[in-house]
Amino acid sequence: MFCVDPDHPCLPGHFPGQPLVPGVLLLELVAKALRAWRNQRIARVLEAKFVAPLYPGEQAELQLGEKAGRVRFEILRDSQVLARGVIEGAT
């Protein structure tokens, strides 16, 4: 589980008056999870879909898994998928 602090410095510009967590910050969390799981960095983002917003202060869950030799990720709030994609890792 993770939560992006409402005082995070990237939020005021994304979007003023109605901040939401930018996709690039979510991908950074995916990169950190990949490093912790496999001691790899992201070599390529093959697919990334951001299907629902994550707002500052909300709890979300990041799941990583492997399928057909590729690393898949999902970011969920409760059972709702917020983002999903496929990445390749490298050492």
VENGIMO-V470911 format. One record per residue. D_FIRST is the distance of its C-alpha to the first C-alpha in Angstrom with 2 decimals. Layout:
D_FIRST
D_FIRST
//
This chain:
0.00
3.76
7.06
10.43
13.08
16.03
18.34
17.16
20.58
20.11
19.68
23.27
24.76
22.29
23.78
25.97
25.81
22.87
20.19
17.46
15.06
17.34
16.89
17.84
14.90
12.57
14.88
14.65
10.93
12.17
14.99
13.14
11.24
14.75
16.31
14.27
14.84
18.44
19.58
20.45
20.40
20.43
24.11
24.05
22.04
24.02
22.38
19.78
19.69
17.95
18.75
17.22
16.24
13.05
14.36
13.71
11.97
10.09
6.53
5.51
4.42
6.68
9.37
12.46
15.73
19.40
22.21
25.77
25.08
22.59
18.87
17.12
13.75
12.11
9.62
9.36
9.38
10.45
12.77
13.97
13.87
13.60
14.46
15.72
18.03
19.81
20.15
22.49
21.81
24.55
25.22
//
